[in-house]
C-alpha cells in the first residue's frame, strides 16, 4: 500500500502532465524516472450535465524494475466509502475498492485477472457511487490496450 500511496503522490504532483498525455479512446504510454503507466480517458459517461466532476481516467502502472502492475481508477469525485466500484469488461465483473485516505481513486486485489480481461476485451465500464449518492457509468474502449500494455511491460 505504501508503494501505491507513493505513486499517487507522484501522480498528484504530475497531475497536469498526466492528463495531457491521456486521450479519449486511446491508450497512451508514459515513462518517468521511477515508474511507467498507460492510461485512457473515457469515451462516454452518463453523468448529468448539471453535475460537476473532476478529471476521470483509468491507469495501469508499474515501478521500473518491478514485475507487478496495478490497475487504478480515478473517478473525478469522491466515492462513497465504503462501497464497491464495479468494473465490467465485456461479460465479466470485477470489484474495486476505495479508501477514506484517497476516496477519488479505486483499486482491486485482482490486478492480473483484470488486466487479462482488458487484453481480451473490447469495452470497460465503471459503475461507481459518489459520496453524494450520484451513480455514474463511464465507458472506456479497450482498443489499443494490449499494444500499450506490451510497451509498458517491455519498456519499464
C-alpha positions as CSV (number, residue, x, y, z in Angstrom):
1,X,0.0,0.0,0.0
2,X,2.9,2.4,0.7
3,X,4.1,1.9,-2.9
4,X,0.6,2.9,-4.2
5,X,0.5,5.9,-2.0
6,X,4.0,7.0,-3.1
7,X,2.9,6.6,-6.7
8,X,-0.3,8.6,-6.0
9,X,1.8,11.4,-4.6
10,X,3.9,11.4,-7.7
11,X,0.8,11.4,-9.9
12,X,-0.7,14.3,-7.9
13,X,2.4,16.4,-8.4
14,X,2.5,15.4,-12.1
15,X,-1.3,15.6,-12.5
16,X,-1.4,18.1,-15.3
17,X,1.2,16.3,-17.4
18,X,-0.7,13.0,-16.8
19,X,-3.9,14.5,-18.2
20,X,-2.1,16.0,-21.2
21,X,-0.7,12.5,-22.0
22,X,-4.1,10.8,-21.9
23,X,-6.6,10.9,-24.8
24,X,-10.2,9.9,-25.2
25,X,-10.4,6.4,-26.6
26,X,-6.6,5.9,-26.9
27,X,-4.2,4.1,-24.5
28,X,-1.1,6.3,-24.0
29,X,2.2,5.2,-22.6
30,X,4.3,7.4,-20.3
31,X,7.7,6.8,-18.6
32,X,9.1,8.8,-15.7
33,X,12.3,8.2,-13.7
34,X,10.8,5.7,-11.2
35,X,7.6,4.4,-12.9
36,X,5.7,4.0,-16.1
37,X,2.0,3.9,-16.9
38,X,-0.6,3.6,-19.6
39,X,-3.9,5.3,-19.4
40,X,-7.0,6.4,-21.2
41,X,-9.9,8.9,-20.8
42,X,-13.5,7.6,-21.0
43,X,-15.2,7.6,-24.4
44,X,-18.6,8.3,-22.7
45,X,-20.3,8.9,-19.3
46,X,-23.9,9.2,-18.2
47,X,-23.2,11.9,-15.6
48,X,-25.9,14.6,-16.0
49,X,-24.6,17.9,-17.4
50,X,-25.7,19.8,-14.2
51,X,-23.3,17.7,-12.0
52,X,-19.7,18.9,-11.5
53,X,-16.9,16.4,-11.8
54,X,-13.1,16.5,-12.0
55,X,-10.9,14.5,-14.3
56,X,-11.6,10.8,-14.6
57,X,-9.5,8.1,-16.2
58,X,-8.0,4.6,-15.9
59,X,-4.3,3.8,-15.4
60,X,-2.2,0.7,-15.4
61,X,1.2,1.4,-13.8
62,X,4.3,-0.2,-12.5
63,X,7.5,0.8,-10.9
64,X,10.6,0.4,-13.1
65,X,12.2,-3.0,-12.5
66,X,9.1,-4.3,-10.6
67,X,7.1,-7.0,-12.3
68,X,3.8,-6.1,-10.6
69,X,1.3,-3.9,-12.5
70,X,-1.5,-2.1,-10.8
71,X,-4.9,-1.0,-12.2
72,X,-6.1,2.3,-10.8
73,X,-9.4,4.2,-11.5
74,X,-9.6,8.0,-11.0
75,X,-13.3,9.0,-10.5
76,X,-13.1,12.8,-10.7
77,X,-15.2,12.8,-7.5
78,X,-15.1,11.2,-4.0
79,X,-16.6,7.7,-4.0
80,X,-19.0,6.7,-1.2
81,X,-16.8,4.9,1.3
82,X,-17.3,2.0,1.8
83,X,-18.8,0.9,-1.5
84,X,-17.9,-1.4,-4.3
85,X,-16.9,0.1,-7.6
86,X,-17.9,-2.4,-10.3
87,X,-15.7,-2.7,-13.4
88,X,-17.4,-4.7,-16.2
89,X,-15.2,-5.9,-19.0
90,X,-17.4,-7.4,-21.7
91,X,-19.4,-10.0,-19.7
92,X,-17.1,-10.2,-16.7
93,X,-17.4,-8.1,-13.5
94,X,-14.7,-7.1,-11.0
95,X,-15.0,-5.4,-7.7
96,X,-12.7,-2.4,-6.9
97,X,-12.4,-0.6,-3.6
98,X,-11.6,2.8,-2.3
99,X,-10.2,4.2,1.0
100,X,-11.0,7.1,3.1
101,X,-7.4,8.3,2.7
102,X,-7.9,8.7,-1.1
103,X,-11.7,8.4,-1.9
104,X,-11.3,9.6,-5.5
105,X,-9.3,6.5,-6.6
106,X,-10.1,2.8,-6.7
107,X,-8.1,-0.4,-6.9
108,X,-8.6,-4.2,-7.0
109,X,-6.9,-7.2,-5.4
110,X,-7.2,-8.9,-8.8
111,X,-5.0,-6.8,-11.0
112,X,-3.7,-9.8,-13.0
113,X,-7.3,-11.0,-13.7
114,X,-8.5,-7.5,-14.7
115,X,-5.5,-6.9,-17.0
116,X,-6.0,-10.3,-18.6
117,X,-9.7,-9.4,-19.3
118,X,-8.7,-5.9,-20.5
119,X,-6.3,-7.5,-23.1
120,X,-9.1,-9.8,-24.4
121,X,-12.0,-7.3,-24.1
122,X,-13.5,-4.6,-26.2
123,X,-15.1,-2.3,-23.6
124,X,-14.6,-1.5,-20.0
125,X,-17.5,0.1,-18.0
126,X,-17.0,1.5,-14.5
127,X,-20.1,1.9,-12.2
128,X,-19.5,3.9,-9.0
129,X,-21.4,5.9,-6.5
130,X,-20.3,9.3,-5.3
131,X,-20.3,10.4,-1.7
132,X,-23.4,12.4,-2.6
133,X,-25.2,9.4,-3.9
134,X,-24.9,10.0,-7.7
135,X,-24.3,6.8,-9.7
136,X,-22.1,7.1,-12.7
137,X,-21.3,4.8,-15.6
138,X,-18.1,5.5,-17.5
139,X,-17.2,3.6,-20.7
140,X,-13.7,3.1,-22.0
141,X,-12.6,1.4,-25.2
142,X,-10.0,-1.3,-24.9
143,X,-8.9,-1.0,-28.5
144,X,-5.1,-0.5,-28.4
145,X,-4.9,-1.6,-24.7
146,X,-2.8,-4.7,-25.5
147,X,-0.2,-2.9,-27.5
148,X,0.1,-0.2,-24.9
149,X,0.3,-2.8,-22.1
150,X,3.1,-4.7,-24.0
151,X,5.0,-1.4,-24.3
152,X,4.6,-0.9,-20.5
153,X,6.0,-4.4,-19.8
154,X,8.8,-4.1,-22.4
155,X,10.0,-0.6,-21.7
156,X,9.6,-0.5,-18.0
